[in-house]
Amino acid sequence: MTRAALALLLLVAAPGASAWVPCSDPGLEAPLPLEREPPAYPEAVRATGIEGSVEIALTVLRDGRTGWVRVLRATPDGYFEQAAAEGVRRWRFTPARQDGEPVECRMLTRVRFALTDEVTTAAGAAADGRPRPVYPPALLKDRIEGYVEVEYSLDAAGNVQDARVTGAMPRGGFEQAALAAVRAWKGPASVDARPRETRRFAFRIPDSMLGEVPATMLGSAPFPAAACAQGAAGRVVLEVDTLATGEVRAARILAAEPAGLFDSAALAIARGSRLSPAYRDAMPIPATALLTLRFDPERANCPGSQRQDRSRPPSRRPPPKVTRHGESTLPRAEA
């Protein structure tokens, strides 16, 4: 059984777009989200098992409504663009302010469409024949619900290699259960190199009254200038303490590759984030979580890496329009 899950990532507006004021401009009081529901997962696409992401530029108007919307990039192309654009158009914010007056500004966002394996107390294998994680007895007794993301690779024989947890809420037993299941998986043999895969597990108690859970909303930070100069990619693993709302109140770096280069940006992103919370008896609770952020210089707004966008918002709000080509290079920090 699977559940659609979406993660939304607010990014730093691209510099050099002279017709737009970036919402991250130091001279602005940034807009704050009021209504930011995840866009609906297209049913026809969900039935195929396809996952993906869409990067969108949008303007926040002076009354807090979403105005101009443009799809910048979609992976894979042609599946999620319309759903993402229509969903983002319904978002509402407190407006950005400059010297106390509301102003219009531009921001970038990334919507991720991912299918989640739902873990209950049922024994046996999943529909694809792979073993399910076993619900930890102590967490089941306490009626705790949460999630885990596991990244792994397959060797030529189809055996799982280098499985590691990249995200978990709350930390502890769910991580061990997910890792144990994934390490026992067997994939098809292949002589070709295969990219690393990620699987997300939602641990749900069968008689829980928990409905749809809020998506993870990551904060933003500029891509480090030193990393731009070096063309360096990296990742930072953090342990974060969250409130019952999922808001991060403290963050600690557990590991970083390369050491020190992305630490400040990662901490800024984490502290501005709101994670999908842990639950006890269907009520959100404070918890400690694991969060992994990745940084990619090829998608960053490094100097000279992108074209200026001098277009202006239309005088009237048009219907959602989806484009099929990349128009900007974006900074990226994925959960």
Helices and strands as residue ranges (DSSP letters): E 2-11, E 32-35, H 43-48, E 52-60, E 66-75, H 81-89, E 92-94, E 96-98, E 101-103, E 105-119, H 137-141, E 144-154, E 160-169, H 173-183, E 197-203, E 217-218, H 225-230, E 234-242, E 248-257, H 263-271, E 278-280, E 283-285, E 287-295, G 297-299, E 333-334
